[in-house]
Every structure is written in C-alpha cells, then in structure tokens.
Amino acid sequence: MSSLTVVLSLCDAQYMSWLLVNASLKYVLMSYHDYTPTTATTPGPACPSTTALEIVGPRQADARWGFTAG
C-alpha cells in the first residue's frame, strides 16, 4: 500500500475537493529527480486573499481552468 501527499492552500484544496467529486483525475508520478526543488507556499492567483473561503462549484472551476472554453 502506498500514499501520495499533496500540500495545498485552503483555497486550492477547495478546488481539489470539487475536482475529486466531479471529475476523473489521473496522474503519472515522475522521479523526484525530474522536479525542480521549490518552496512555493502561496495560493494560486484564482484564490482571493481573504479568510472566508468561497464555495467552489462548476462556475468557479470553469472560470479557473476554462473547461467549456472552446
């Protein structure tokens, strides 16, 4: 048995939770040698700098990633 740990801001975690419920997520793990070391801990640009988190739904996910943009 194995596990994967992902570190996210609270706002980004809400988007990830929405994706886990509403999408099929697939990933490929590369060797740790293939990654550049990073210490980025700031939320993505779509996350406002407030303490109150918004409810993430289809409209917010589409605005962030443009799923329906053609």
CHARMM internal coordinates of N, CA and C (Angstrom, degrees):
IC EDIT
DIST 1 N 1 CA 1.4405
DIST 1 CA 1 C 1.5234
ANGL 1 N 1 CA 1 C 108.45
DIST 1 C 2 N 1.3154
ANGL 1 CA 1 C 2 N 116.71
DIHE 1 N 1 CA 1 C 2 N 141.79
DIST 2 N 2 CA 1.4549
ANGL 1 C 2 N 2 CA 120.97
DIHE 1 CA 1 C 2 N 2 CA 179.50
DIST 2 CA 2 C 1.5208
ANGL 2 N 2 CA 2 C 109.57
DIHE 1 C 2 N 2 CA 2 C -136.93
DIST 2 C 3 N 1.3131
ANGL 2 CA 2 C 3 N 115.31
DIHE 2 N 2 CA 2 C 3 N 169.50
DIST 3 N 3 CA 1.4557
ANGL 2 C 3 N 3 CA 118.90
DIHE 2 CA 2 C 3 N 3 CA 179.18
DIST 3 CA 3 C 1.5230
ANGL 3 N 3 CA 3 C 109.09
DIHE 2 C 3 N 3 CA 3 C -142.48
DIST 3 C 4 N 1.3177
ANGL 3 CA 3 C 4 N 114.75
DIHE 3 N 3 CA 3 C 4 N 163.85
DIST 4 N 4 CA 1.4536
ANGL 3 C 4 N 4 CA 122.54
DIHE 3 CA 3 C 4 N 4 CA 178.84
DIST 4 CA 4 C 1.5190
ANGL 4 N 4 CA 4 C 106.87
DIHE 3 C 4 N 4 CA 4 C -130.75
DIST 4 C 5 N 1.3174
ANGL 4 CA 4 C 5 N 116.96
DIHE 4 N 4 CA 4 C 5 N 127.05
DIST 5 N 5 CA 1.4527
ANGL 4 C 5 N 5 CA 121.46
DIHE 4 CA 4 C 5 N 5 CA 179.25
DIST 5 CA 5 C 1.5216
ANGL 5 N 5 CA 5 C 108.90
DIHE 4 C 5 N 5 CA 5 C -107.33
DIST 5 C 6 N 1.3235
ANGL 5 CA 5 C 6 N 116.06
DIHE 5 N 5 CA 5 C 6 N 129.76
DIST 6 N 6 CA 1.4581
ANGL 5 C 6 N 6 CA 122.15
DIHE 5 CA 5 C 6 N 6 CA 178.38
DIST 6 CA 6 C 1.5239
ANGL 6 N 6 CA 6 C 107.43
DIHE 5 C 6 N 6 CA 6 C -120.85
DIST 6 C 7 N 1.3314
ANGL 6 CA 6 C 7 N 116.54
DIHE 6 N 6 CA 6 C 7 N 128.74
DIST 7 N 7 CA 1.4596
ANGL 6 C 7 N 7 CA 121.14
DIHE 6 CA 6 C 7 N 7 CA -179.88
DIST 7 CA 7 C 1.5237
ANGL 7 N 7 CA 7 C 107.77
DIHE 6 C 7 N 7 CA 7 C -101.36
DIST 7 C 8 N 1.3478
ANGL 7 CA 7 C 8 N 116.10
DIHE 7 N 7 CA 7 C 8 N 122.07
DIST 8 N 8 CA 1.4576
ANGL 7 C 8 N 8 CA 122.33
DIHE 7 CA 7 C 8 N 8 CA -177.24
DIST 8 CA 8 C 1.5227
ANGL 8 N 8 CA 8 C 110.10
DIHE 7 C 8 N 8 CA 8 C -134.03
DIST 8 C 9 N 1.3245
ANGL 8 CA 8 C 9 N 115.49
DIHE 8 N 8 CA 8 C 9 N 156.50
DIST 9 N 9 CA 1.4628
ANGL 8 C 9 N 9 CA 118.84
DIHE 8 CA 8 C 9 N 9 CA 170.11
DIST 9 CA 9 C 1.5213
ANGL 9 N 9 CA 9 C 107.31
DIHE 8 C 9 N 9 CA 9 C -71.63
DIST 9 C 10 N 1.3353
ANGL 9 CA 9 C 10 N 117.33
DIHE 9 N 9 CA 9 C 10 N 165.65
DIST 10 N 10 CA 1.4673
ANGL 9 C 10 N 10 CA 120.07
DIHE 9 CA 9 C 10 N 10 CA 178.99
DIST 10 CA 10 C 1.5194
ANGL 10 N 10 CA 10 C 111.61
DIHE 9 C 10 N 10 CA 10 C -59.56
DIST 10 C 11 N 1.3154
ANGL 10 CA 10 C 11 N 117.07
DIHE 10 N 10 CA 10 C 11 N -40.63
DIST 11 N 11 CA 1.4667
ANGL 10 C 11 N 11 CA 120.82
DIHE 10 CA 10 C 11 N 11 CA -179.86
DIST 11 CA 11 C 1.5290
ANGL 11 N 11 CA 11 C 110.10
DIHE 10 C 11 N 11 CA 11 C -65.25
DIST 11 C 12 N 1.3402
ANGL 11 CA 11 C 12 N 116.95
DIHE 11 N 11 CA 11 C 12 N -49.04
DIST 12 N 12 CA 1.4570
ANGL 11 C 12 N 12 CA 119.86
DIHE 11 CA 11 C 12 N 12 CA 179.38
DIST 12 CA 12 C 1.5276
ANGL 12 N 12 CA 12 C 111.17
DIHE 11 C 12 N 12 CA 12 C -62.64
DIST 12 C 13 N 1.3277
ANGL 12 CA 12 C 13 N 117.27
DIHE 12 N 12 CA 12 C 13 N -32.69
DIST 13 N 13 CA 1.4634
ANGL 12 C 13 N 13 CA 120.58
DIHE 12 CA 12 C 13 N 13 CA 178.21
DIST 13 CA 13 C 1.5256
ANGL 13 N 13 CA 13 C 111.11
DIHE 12 C 13 N 13 CA 13 C -64.84
DIST 13 C 14 N 1.3343
ANGL 13 CA 13 C 14 N 117.53
DIHE 13 N 13 CA 13 C 14 N -33.88
DIST 14 N 14 CA 1.4680
ANGL 13 C 14 N 14 CA 119.51
DIHE 13 CA 13 C 14 N 14 CA 177.02
DIST 14 CA 14 C 1.5225
ANGL 14 N 14 CA 14 C 110.84
DIHE 13 C 14 N 14 CA 14 C -64.88
DIST 14 C 15 N 1.3365
ANGL 14 CA 14 C 15 N 117.09
DIHE 14 N 14 CA 14 C 15 N -40.08
DIST 15 N 15 CA 1.4633
ANGL 14 C 15 N 15 CA 120.16
DIHE 14 CA 14 C 15 N 15 CA 176.28
DIST 15 CA 15 C 1.5330
ANGL 15 N 15 CA 15 C 110.15
DIHE 14 C 15 N 15 CA 15 C -64.77
DIST 15 C 16 N 1.3191
ANGL 15 CA 15 C 16 N 117.22
DIHE 15 N 15 CA 15 C 16 N -42.09
DIST 16 N 16 CA 1.4660
ANGL 15 C 16 N 16 CA 120.60
DIHE 15 CA 15 C 16 N 16 CA 179.47
DIST 16 CA 16 C 1.5205
ANGL 16 N 16 CA 16 C 110.51
DIHE 15 C 16 N 16 CA 16 C -63.02
DIST 16 C 17 N 1.3340
ANGL 16 CA 16 C 17 N 117.26
DIHE 16 N 16 CA 16 C 17 N -41.19
DIST 17 N 17 CA 1.4671
ANGL 16 C 17 N 17 CA 120.44
DIHE 16 CA 16 C 17 N 17 CA 177.79
DIST 17 CA 17 C 1.5177
ANGL 17 N 17 CA 17 C 110.94
DIHE 16 C 17 N 17 CA 17 C -61.24
DIST 17 C 18 N 1.3375
ANGL 17 CA 17 C 18 N 116.77
DIHE 17 N 17 CA 17 C 18 N -42.54
DIST 18 N 18 CA 1.4588
ANGL 17 C 18 N 18 CA 120.02
DIHE 17 CA 17 C 18 N 18 CA 178.96
DIST 18 CA 18 C 1.5261
ANGL 18 N 18 CA 18 C 109.88
DIHE 17 C 18 N 18 CA 18 C -62.30
DIST 18 C 19 N 1.3399
ANGL 18 CA 18 C 19 N 116.72
DIHE 18 N 18 CA 18 C 19 N -43.71
DIST 19 N 19 CA 1.4600
ANGL 18 C 19 N 19 CA 119.88
DIHE 18 CA 18 C 19 N 19 CA 179.83
DIST 19 CA 19 C 1.5215
ANGL 19 N 19 CA 19 C 112.15
DIHE 18 C 19 N 19 CA 19 C -63.60
DIST 19 C 20 N 1.3246
ANGL 19 CA 19 C 20 N 117.72
DIHE 19 N 19 CA 19 C 20 N -40.07
DIST 20 N 20 CA 1.4643
ANGL 19 C 20 N 20 CA 120.95
DIHE 19 CA 19 C 20 N 20 CA -179.87
DIST 20 CA 20 C 1.5286
ANGL 20 N 20 CA 20 C 111.86
DIHE 19 C 20 N 20 CA 20 C -62.02
DIST 20 C 21 N 1.3284
ANGL 20 CA 20 C 21 N 116.68
DIHE 20 N 20 CA 20 C 21 N -34.31
DIST 21 N 21 CA 1.4616
ANGL 20 C 21 N 21 CA 120.89
DIHE 20 CA 20 C 21 N 21 CA -179.19
DIST 21 CA 21 C 1.5319
ANGL 21 N 21 CA 21 C 111.46
DIHE 20 C 21 N 21 CA 21 C -81.94
DIST 21 C 22 N 1.3337
ANGL 21 CA 21 C 22 N 117.60
DIHE 21 N 21 CA 21 C 22 N -35.01
DIST 22 N 22 CA 1.4647
ANGL 21 C 22 N 22 CA 121.25
DIHE 21 CA 21 C 22 N 22 CA -168.89
DIST 22 CA 22 C 1.5272
ANGL 22 N 22 CA 22 C 115.57
DIHE 21 C 22 N 22 CA 22 C -111.84
DIST 22 C 23 N 1.3025
ANGL 22 CA 22 C 23 N 117.91
DIHE 22 N 22 CA 22 C 23 N 0.90
DIST 23 N 23 CA 1.4634
ANGL 22 C 23 N 23 CA 119.39
DIHE 22 CA 22 C 23 N 23 CA -177.22
DIST 23 CA 23 C 1.5237
ANGL 23 N 23 CA 23 C 109.70
DIHE 22 C 23 N 23 CA 23 C -139.03
DIST 23 C 24 N 1.2960
ANGL 23 CA 23 C 24 N 114.69
DIHE 23 N 23 CA 23 C 24 N 167.31
DIST 24 N 24 CA 1.4558
ANGL 23 C 24 N 24 CA 120.92
DIHE 23 CA 23 C 24 N 24 CA 174.40
DIST 24 CA 24 C 1.5240
ANGL 24 N 24 CA 24 C 106.57
DIHE 23 C 24 N 24 CA 24 C -103.02
DIST 24 C 25 N 1.3242
ANGL 24 CA 24 C 25 N 116.39
DIHE 24 N 24 CA 24 C 25 N 111.42
DIST 25 N 25 CA 1.4595
ANGL 24 C 25 N 25 CA 120.75
DIHE 24 CA 24 C 25 N 25 CA -177.53
DIST 25 CA 25 C 1.5187
ANGL 25 N 25 CA 25 C 109.83
DIHE 24 C 25 N 25 CA 25 C -98.95
DIST 25 C 26 N 1.3153
ANGL 25 CA 25 C 26 N 115.12
DIHE 25 N 25 CA 25 C 26 N 131.65
DIST 26 N 26 CA 1.4643
ANGL 25 C 26 N 26 CA 121.49
DIHE 25 CA 25 C 26 N 26 CA 176.15
DIST 26 CA 26 C 1.5122
ANGL 26 N 26 CA 26 C 107.40
DIHE 25 C 26 N 26 CA 26 C -129.46
DIST 26 C 27 N 1.2962
ANGL 26 CA 26 C 27 N 117.20
DIHE 26 N 26 CA 26 C 27 N 147.93
DIST 27 N 27 CA 1.4520
ANGL 26 C 27 N 27 CA 120.79
DIHE 26 CA 26 C 27 N 27 CA -179.02
DIST 27 CA 27 C 1.5160
ANGL 27 N 27 CA 27 C 110.20
DIHE 26 C 27 N 27 CA 27 C -148.02
DIST 27 C 28 N 1.3106
ANGL 27 CA 27 C 28 N 114.57
DIHE 27 N 27 CA 27 C 28 N 159.65
DIST 28 N 28 CA 1.4526
ANGL 27 C 28 N 28 CA 122.83
DIHE 27 CA 27 C 28 N 28 CA 174.63
DIST 28 CA 28 C 1.5156
ANGL 28 N 28 CA 28 C 106.29
DIHE 27 C 28 N 28 CA 28 C -126.45
DIST 28 C 29 N 1.3009
ANGL 28 CA 28 C 29 N 116.48
DIHE 28 N 28 CA 28 C 29 N 126.35
DIST 29 N 29 CA 1.4536
ANGL 28 C 29 N 29 CA 120.03
DIHE 28 CA 28 C 29 N 29 CA 178.10
DIST 29 CA 29 C 1.5188
ANGL 29 N 29 CA 29 C 109.49
DIHE 28 C 29 N 29 CA 29 C -89.52
DIST 29 C 30 N 1.3177
ANGL 29 CA 29 C 30 N 114.86
DIHE 29 N 29 CA 29 C 30 N 127.37
DIST 30 N 30 CA 1.4615
ANGL 29 C 30 N 30 CA 120.59
DIHE 29 CA 29 C 30 N 30 CA 176.70
DIST 30 CA 30 C 1.5225
ANGL 30 N 30 CA 30 C 108.03
DIHE 29 C 30 N 30 CA 30 C -95.76
DIST 30 C 31 N 1.2965
ANGL 30 CA 30 C 31 N 116.05
DIHE 30 N 30 CA 30 C 31 N 166.99
DIST 31 N 31 CA 1.4538
ANGL 30 C 31 N 31 CA 120.79
DIHE 30 CA 30 C 31 N 31 CA 176.11
DIST 31 CA 31 C 1.5189
ANGL 31 N 31 CA 31 C 109.89
DIHE 30 C 31 N 31 CA 31 C -63.35
DIST 31 C 32 N 1.3126
ANGL 31 CA 31 C 32 N 117.33
DIHE 31 N 31 CA 31 C 32 N 146.75
DIST 32 N 32 CA 1.4587
ANGL 31 C 32 N 32 CA 119.71
DIHE 31 CA 31 C 32 N 32 CA 178.04
DIST 32 CA 32 C 1.5216
ANGL 32 N 32 CA 32 C 111.81
DIHE 31 C 32 N 32 CA 32 C -62.08
DIST 32 C 33 N 1.3207
ANGL 32 CA 32 C 33 N 118.13
DIHE 32 N 32 CA 32 C 33 N -17.98
DIST 33 N 33 CA 1.4696
ANGL 32 C 33 N 33 CA 121.92
DIHE 32 CA 32 C 33 N 33 CA 176.21
DIST 33 CA 33 C 1.5314
ANGL 33 N 33 CA 33 C 111.54
DIHE 32 C 33 N 33 CA 33 C -69.14
DIST 33 C 34 N 1.3240
ANGL 33 CA 33 C 34 N 117.74
DIHE 33 N 33 CA 33 C 34 N -21.48
DIST 34 N 34 CA 1.4609
ANGL 33 C 34 N 34 CA 122.33
DIHE 33 CA 33 C 34 N 34 CA -177.55
DIST 34 CA 34 C 1.5223
ANGL 34 N 34 CA 34 C 113.74
DIHE 33 C 34 N 34 CA 34 C -84.24
DIST 34 C 35 N 1.3131
ANGL 34 CA 34 C 35 N 117.77
DIHE 34 N 34 CA 34 C 35 N -4.86
DIST 35 N 35 CA 1.4562
ANGL 34 C 35 N 35 CA 121.57
DIHE 34 CA 34 C 35 N 35 CA -177.16
DIST 35 CA 35 C 1.5218
ANGL 35 N 35 CA 35 C 111.04
DIHE 34 C 35 N 35 CA 35 C -105.84
DIST 35 C 36 N 1.3184
ANGL 35 CA 35 C 36 N 115.42
DIHE 35 N 35 CA 35 C 36 N 144.70
DIST 36 N 36 CA 1.4503
ANGL 35 C 36 N 36 CA 121.04
DIHE 35 CA 35 C 36 N 36 CA 173.88
DIST 36 CA 36 C 1.5261
ANGL 36 N 36 CA 36 C 108.06
DIHE 35 C 36 N 36 CA 36 C -83.96
DIST 36 C 37 N 1.3256
ANGL 36 CA 36 C 37 N 117.88
DIHE 36 N 36 CA 36 C 37 N 130.37
DIST 37 N 37 CA 1.4742
ANGL 36 C 37 N 37 CA 118.20
DIHE 36 CA 36 C 37 N 37 CA 177.88
DIST 37 CA 37 C 1.5217
ANGL 37 N 37 CA 37 C 110.51
DIHE 36 C 37 N 37 CA 37 C -59.59
DIST 37 C 38 N 1.3113
ANGL 37 CA 37 C 38 N 116.57
DIHE 37 N 37 CA 37 C 38 N 136.49
DIST 38 N 38 CA 1.4563
ANGL 37 C 38 N 38 CA 121.11
DIHE 37 CA 37 C 38 N 38 CA -178.94
DIST 38 CA 38 C 1.5217
ANGL 38 N 38 CA 38 C 109.89
DIHE 37 C 38 N 38 CA 38 C -141.51
DIST 38 C 39 N 1.2903
ANGL 38 CA 38 C 39 N 114.76
DIHE 38 N 38 CA 38 C 39 N 152.94
DIST 39 N 39 CA 1.4641
ANGL 38 C 39 N 39 CA 119.90
DIHE 38 CA 38 C 39 N 39 CA 175.88
DIST 39 CA 39 C 1.5212
ANGL 39 N 39 CA 39 C 109.28
DIHE 38 C 39 N 39 CA 39 C -124.60
DIST 39 C 40 N 1.3178
ANGL 39 CA 39 C 40 N 117.61
DIHE 39 N 39 CA 39 C 40 N 24.63
DIST 40 N 40 CA 1.4660
ANGL 39 C 40 N 40 CA 121.76
DIHE 39 CA 39 C 40 N 40 CA -178.74
DIST 40 CA 40 C 1.5254
ANGL 40 N 40 CA 40 C 109.82
DIHE 39 C 40 N 40 CA 40 C -63.78
DIST 40 C 41 N 1.3056
ANGL 40 CA 40 C 41 N 115.89
DIHE 40 N 40 CA 40 C 41 N 122.07
DIST 41 N 41 CA 1.4595
ANGL 40 C 41 N 41 CA 120.13
DIHE 40 CA 40 C 41 N 41 CA 179.06
DIST 41 CA 41 C 1.5221
ANGL 41 N 41 CA 41 C 111.43
DIHE 40 C 41 N 41 CA 41 C -127.40
DIST 41 C 42 N 1.3265
ANGL 41 CA 41 C 42 N 117.20
DIHE 41 N 41 CA 41 C 42 N 10.39
DIST 42 N 42 CA 1.4582
ANGL 41 C 42 N 42 CA 119.73
DIHE 41 CA 41 C 42 N 42 CA -179.51
DIST 42 CA 42 C 1.5281
ANGL 42 N 42 CA 42 C 109.54
DIHE 41 C 42 N 42 CA 42 C -88.67
DIST 42 C 43 N 1.3178
ANGL 42 CA 42 C 43 N 117.22
DIHE 42 N 42 CA 42 C 43 N 146.70
DIST 43 N 43 CA 1.4658
ANGL 42 C 43 N 43 CA 119.87
DIHE 42 CA 42 C 43 N 43 CA 178.64
DIST 43 CA 43 C 1.5228
ANGL 43 N 43 CA 43 C 111.19
DIHE 42 C 43 N 43 CA 43 C -67.89
DIST 43 C 44 N 1.3108
ANGL 43 CA 43 C 44 N 115.39
DIHE 43 N 43 CA 43 C 44 N 162.14
DIST 44 N 44 CA 1.4552
ANGL 43 C 44 N 44 CA 120.76
DIHE 43 CA 43 C 44 N 44 CA 177.93
DIST 44 CA 44 C 1.5165
ANGL 44 N 44 CA 44 C 111.57
DIHE 43 C 44 N 44 CA 44 C -64.18
DIST 44 C 45 N 1.3370
ANGL 44 CA 44 C 45 N 117.34
DIHE 44 N 44 CA 44 C 45 N 163.05
DIST 45 N 45 CA 1.4608
ANGL 44 C 45 N 45 CA 120.86
DIHE 44 CA 44 C 45 N 45 CA -177.74
DIST 45 CA 45 C 1.5255
ANGL 45 N 45 CA 45 C 113.73
DIHE 44 C 45 N 45 CA 45 C -63.85
DIST 45 C 46 N 1.3195
ANGL 45 CA 45 C 46 N 118.37
DIHE 45 N 45 CA 45 C 46 N -19.96
DIST 46 N 46 CA 1.4655
ANGL 45 C 46 N 46 CA 120.58
DIHE 45 CA 45 C 46 N 46 CA 178.99
DIST 46 CA 46 C 1.5208
ANGL 46 N 46 CA 46 C 111.99
DIHE 45 C 46 N 46 CA 46 C -79.07
DIST 46 C 47 N 1.3185
ANGL 46 CA 46 C 47 N 117.31
DIHE 46 N 46 CA 46 C 47 N -9.00
DIST 47 N 47 CA 1.4635
ANGL 46 C 47 N 47 CA 120.75
DIHE 46 CA 46 C 47 N 47 CA -178.47
DIST 47 CA 47 C 1.5150
ANGL 47 N 47 CA 47 C 109.91
DIHE 46 C 47 N 47 CA 47 C -94.71
DIST 47 C 48 N 1.3323
ANGL 47 CA 47 C 48 N 117.39
DIHE 47 N 47 CA 47 C 48 N 120.15
DIST 48 N 48 CA 1.4591
ANGL 47 C 48 N 48 CA 119.97
DIHE 47 CA 47 C 48 N 48 CA 178.57
DIST 48 CA 48 C 1.5197
ANGL 48 N 48 CA 48 C 110.66
DIHE 47 C 48 N 48 CA 48 C -70.41
DIST 48 C 49 N 1.3130
ANGL 48 CA 48 C 49 N 115.95
DIHE 48 N 48 CA 48 C 49 N 155.92
DIST 49 N 49 CA 1.4642
ANGL 48 C 49 N 49 CA 119.97
DIHE 48 CA 48 C 49 N 49 CA 179.91
DIST 49 CA 49 C 1.5269
ANGL 49 N 49 CA 49 C 109.97
DIHE 48 C 49 N 49 CA 49 C -91.07
DIST 49 C 50 N 1.3099
ANGL 49 CA 49 C 50 N 115.99
DIHE 49 N 49 CA 49 C 50 N 63.57
DIST 50 N 50 CA 1.4621
ANGL 49 C 50 N 50 CA 121.74
DIHE 49 CA 49 C 50 N 50 CA 178.06
DIST 50 CA 50 C 1.5190
ANGL 50 N 50 CA 50 C 108.81
DIHE 49 C 50 N 50 CA 50 C -122.64
DIST 50 C 51 N 1.2925
ANGL 50 CA 50 C 51 N 116.38
DIHE 50 N 50 CA 50 C 51 N 165.91
DIST 51 N 51 CA 1.4564
ANGL 50 C 51 N 51 CA 119.52
DIHE 50 CA 50 C 51 N 51 CA 176.83
DIST 51 CA 51 C 1.5282
ANGL 51 N 51 CA 51 C 111.28
DIHE 50 C 51 N 51 CA 51 C -87.67
DIST 51 C 52 N 1.3269
ANGL 51 CA 51 C 52 N 117.25
DIHE 51 N 51 CA 51 C 52 N -24.71
DIST 52 N 52 CA 1.4631
ANGL 51 C 52 N 52 CA 121.26
DIHE 51 CA 51 C 52 N 52 CA 178.62
DIST 52 CA 52 C 1.5279
ANGL 52 N 52 CA 52 C 109.01
DIHE 51 C 52 N 52 CA 52 C -88.05
DIST 52 C 53 N 1.3237
ANGL 52 CA 52 C 53 N 116.68
DIHE 52 N 52 CA 52 C 53 N 121.25
DIST 53 N 53 CA 1.4543
ANGL 52 C 53 N 53 CA 121.01
DIHE 52 CA 52 C 53 N 53 CA -178.64
DIST 53 CA 53 C 1.5194
ANGL 53 N 53 CA 53 C 110.15
DIHE 52 C 53 N 53 CA 53 C -86.85
DIST 53 C 54 N 1.3262
ANGL 53 CA 53 C 54 N 116.23
DIHE 53 N 53 CA 53 C 54 N 140.05
DIST 54 N 54 CA 1.4565
ANGL 53 C 54 N 54 CA 120.25
DIHE 53 CA 53 C 54 N 54 CA 178.06
DIST 54 CA 54 C 1.5173
ANGL 54 N 54 CA 54 C 109.91
DIHE 53 C 54 N 54 CA 54 C -79.42
DIST 54 C 55 N 1.3002
ANGL 54 CA 54 C 55 N 115.97
DIHE 54 N 54 CA 54 C 55 N 161.11
DIST 55 N 55 CA 1.4578
ANGL 54 C 55 N 55 CA 120.75
DIHE 54 CA 54 C 55 N 55 CA 175.28
DIST 55 CA 55 C 1.5219
ANGL 55 N 55 CA 55 C 107.22
DIHE 54 C 55 N 55 CA 55 C -82.08
DIST 55 C 56 N 1.3199
ANGL 55 CA 55 C 56 N 116.51
DIHE 55 N 55 CA 55 C 56 N 127.23
DIST 56 N 56 CA 1.4589
ANGL 55 C 56 N 56 CA 121.41
DIHE 55 CA 55 C 56 N 56 CA -178.94
DIST 56 CA 56 C 1.5159
ANGL 56 N 56 CA 56 C 108.84
DIHE 55 C 56 N 56 CA 56 C -92.61
DIST 56 C 57 N 1.3173
ANGL 56 CA 56 C 57 N 115.60
DIHE 56 N 56 CA 56 C 57 N 128.32
DIST 57 N 57 CA 1.4543
ANGL 56 C 57 N 57 CA 122.48
DIHE 56 CA 56 C 57 N 57 CA 177.86
DIST 57 CA 57 C 1.5254
ANGL 57 N 57 CA 57 C 109.50
DIHE 56 C 57 N 57 CA 57 C -138.17
DIST 57 C 58 N 1.3138
ANGL 57 CA 57 C 58 N 117.36
DIHE 57 N 57 CA 57 C 58 N -170.73
DIST 58 N 58 CA 1.4623
ANGL 57 C 58 N 58 CA 120.77
DIHE 57 CA 57 C 58 N 58 CA -177.84
DIST 58 CA 58 C 1.5280
ANGL 58 N 58 CA 58 C 113.14
DIHE 57 C 58 N 58 CA 58 C -56.93
DIST 58 C 59 N 1.3188
ANGL 58 CA 58 C 59 N 117.42
DIHE 58 N 58 CA 58 C 59 N -40.36
DIST 59 N 59 CA 1.4643
ANGL 58 C 59 N 59 CA 120.62
DIHE 58 CA 58 C 59 N 59 CA -177.92
DIST 59 CA 59 C 1.5288
ANGL 59 N 59 CA 59 C 110.95
DIHE 58 C 59 N 59 CA 59 C -63.56
DIST 59 C 60 N 1.3351
ANGL 59 CA 59 C 60 N 117.87
DIHE 59 N 59 CA 59 C 60 N -43.64
DIST 60 N 60 CA 1.4585
ANGL 59 C 60 N 60 CA 121.08
DIHE 59 CA 59 C 60 N 60 CA -179.88
DIST 60 CA 60 C 1.5282
ANGL 60 N 60 CA 60 C 111.44
DIHE 59 C 60 N 60 CA 60 C -68.65
DIST 60 C 61 N 1.3272
ANGL 60 CA 60 C 61 N 116.93
DIHE 60 N 60 CA 60 C 61 N -40.39
DIST 61 N 61 CA 1.4715
ANGL 60 C 61 N 61 CA 120.36
DIHE 60 CA 60 C 61 N 61 CA 178.77
DIST 61 CA 61 C 1.5252
ANGL 61 N 61 CA 61 C 109.83
DIHE 60 C 61 N 61 CA 61 C -64.84
DIST 61 C 62 N 1.3257
ANGL 61 CA 61 C 62 N 117.48
DIHE 61 N 61 CA 61 C 62 N -41.42
DIST 62 N 62 CA 1.4650
ANGL 61 C 62 N 62 CA 120.60
DIHE 61 CA 61 C 62 N 62 CA 179.00
DIST 62 CA 62 C 1.5227
ANGL 62 N 62 CA 62 C 111.20
DIHE 61 C 62 N 62 CA 62 C -66.18
DIST 62 C 63 N 1.3252
ANGL 62 CA 62 C 63 N 117.26
DIHE 62 N 62 CA 62 C 63 N -38.84
DIST 63 N 63 CA 1.4562
ANGL 62 C 63 N 63 CA 120.24
DIHE 62 CA 62 C 63 N 63 CA 177.60
DIST 63 CA 63 C 1.5210
ANGL 63 N 63 CA 63 C 111.49
DIHE 62 C 63 N 63 CA 63 C -64.14
DIST 63 C 64 N 1.3216
ANGL 63 CA 63 C 64 N 116.96
DIHE 63 N 63 CA 63 C 64 N -34.49
DIST 64 N 64 CA 1.4632
ANGL 63 C 64 N 64 CA 120.60
DIHE 63 CA 63 C 64 N 64 CA -178.38
DIST 64 CA 64 C 1.5268
ANGL 64 N 64 CA 64 C 112.48
DIHE 63 C 64 N 64 CA 64 C -78.12
DIST 64 C 65 N 1.3273
ANGL 64 CA 64 C 65 N 117.82
DIHE 64 N 64 CA 64 C 65 N -41.56
DIST 65 N 65 CA 1.4618
ANGL 64 C 65 N 65 CA 120.94
DIHE 64 CA 64 C 65 N 65 CA -174.10
DIST 65 CA 65 C 1.5245
ANGL 65 N 65 CA 65 C 114.81
DIHE 64 C 65 N 65 CA 65 C -114.95
DIST 65 C 66 N 1.3156
ANGL 65 CA 65 C 66 N 118.77
DIHE 65 N 65 CA 65 C 66 N -6.74
DIST 66 N 66 CA 1.4538
ANGL 65 C 66 N 66 CA 121.48
DIHE 65 CA 65 C 66 N 66 CA 176.44
DIST 66 CA 66 C 1.5135
ANGL 66 N 66 CA 66 C 114.76
DIHE 65 C 66 N 66 CA 66 C 62.78
DIST 66 C 67 N 1.3351
ANGL 66 CA 66 C 67 N 117.22
DIHE 66 N 66 CA 66 C 67 N 44.84
DIST 67 N 67 CA 1.4604
ANGL 66 C 67 N 67 CA 121.06
DIHE 66 CA 66 C 67 N 67 CA -178.98
DIST 67 CA 67 C 1.5298
ANGL 67 N 67 CA 67 C 111.89
DIHE 66 C 67 N 67 CA 67 C -59.50
DIST 67 C 68 N 1.3249
ANGL 67 CA 67 C 68 N 117.83
DIHE 67 N 67 CA 67 C 68 N -37.46
DIST 68 N 68 CA 1.4633
ANGL 67 C 68 N 68 CA 120.40
DIHE 67 CA 67 C 68 N 68 CA -176.07
DIST 68 CA 68 C 1.5165
ANGL 68 N 68 CA 68 C 112.66
DIHE 67 C 68 N 68 CA 68 C -95.65
DIST 68 C 69 N 1.3274
ANGL 68 CA 68 C 69 N 117.60
DIHE 68 N 68 CA 68 C 69 N -1.48
DIST 69 N 69 CA 1.4703
ANGL 68 C 69 N 69 CA 120.19
DIHE 68 CA 68 C 69 N 69 CA 177.85
DIST 69 CA 69 C 1.5256
ANGL 69 N 69 CA 69 C 108.27
DIHE 68 C 69 N 69 CA 69 C -72.12
DIST 69 C 70 N 1.3063
ANGL 69 CA 69 C 70 N 115.54
DIHE 69 N 69 CA 69 C 70 N 133.27
DIST 70 N 70 CA 1.4201
ANGL 69 C 70 N 70 CA 119.83
DIHE 69 CA 69 C 70 N 70 CA -170.53
DIST 70 CA 70 C 1.4271
ANGL 70 N 70 CA 70 C 121.93
DIHE 69 C 70 N 70 CA 70 C -90.96
END
COOR INIT
IC SEED 1 N 1 CA 1 C
IC BUILD
